[in-house]
Amino acid sequence: AIADGKSNAVIAKLGKQTAILYEEVFRILNGNATLQAHFDKSWLTHTQGKSQYYDIQARYRQSLAHYEKDEVALAICYLRQVWAFVSQPVRDQRPLRLSS
């Protein structure tokens, strides 16, 4: 999407949907002992990390989209959400709640 020159709002929506899909995979793997037996434990961390990564990227892109429309207050709000998450030590991070 970035290479195709899509807008920041479109990229944010794609990123948010990707984050939601990774979170669903994380929840399925985490809640099913049978599936956990078939996957390495690193997959839980991997899917959780990917969900968080795409959610952070989506929030950043959404802040850029708001900034482009001169909605500075909303842009700052999204950037603060990103900063609040990335400023936490890794050991303290919990899955993000994927509500806008």
N, C-alpha and C positions, 0 to 999 in steps of 0.2 A: 504494500500500500504506500509506503514511504517512497519507494523507487518510482511508483506510478504517479507521484505528485498529488496524492489524495490530501484532502484538508485535514487539519488537526482534529476536528470534530469526528470525522469518519475513522481516523486512526484510533482515537480514544474509544469509540464504540467497538471497534474490532478488538482492541486490547482488553476491554472490559469483558467482552464475551469469551475471549480466550481464557482470562483469569477465572471466570465462572466455570468453564469446562474443566480446567485443571483442579479447581476446588472440588468439583463433583467427583472427579477421579480419586482425589485424596480422601474424601469422605467415604467413598465406596471401599477403597483399600483399607482404610483405618477401621471400618466397622464390620469387616467380614474376615473372620479368622481363616476360612478356607482359602480365600484369595491371598491372604498374607502368606500362607504356606507356599504359594506358587511364585511369589515375587520376593526379590531381595529387599531387605529392610530399607535400603537406600532409596527405593522408589517412593516411599512415604515422604521422605525429606525432599526428594526431587520434585514431586508434584506439588507439595506445599510451597516450596521455594519458587517454582514457576508461577504458581497462582499469585503469590505476593509480588513477584517481578512484573508480571503483566498488569496487575492492578495499579502498581505504582506508576508504570509507564502510561497507563490510561489516564490516571489522575493528572499527571504532568501534561500530557497532550490536551486534556480538557482545560487545564489552566491556560495553555497557549491559545486555545480556541476562544476562550472568554476574553483574553487580553486582546486578541485581534478584533473583537467586537466592542472594544473599549469598556468591557465589564470587568474593571480592575478589581473590585471587591471580591467577585467570584473567583477570579484568577488567583488572588492571594489566598482565599479559602482553600482551594485545591492544593496550592503549594504548601500551605501549612499542614495539610493532611499528609502529604508526602514527607515533609520534613519531620513530623512527629513520628512517623514509622521508621525512617532511615536513621534517625538519631538514637534509636533504642539499641542497646547491645544485642548481638545476635542471640545469645542465650535466653533473653527475655522476650523474644518475639513470639507472638501467637498468630494464628491465622487471622488475616484481615476479614472483617465483615464486609462483604461485597455489596454494600448499599452506597449508592452514589454519594 
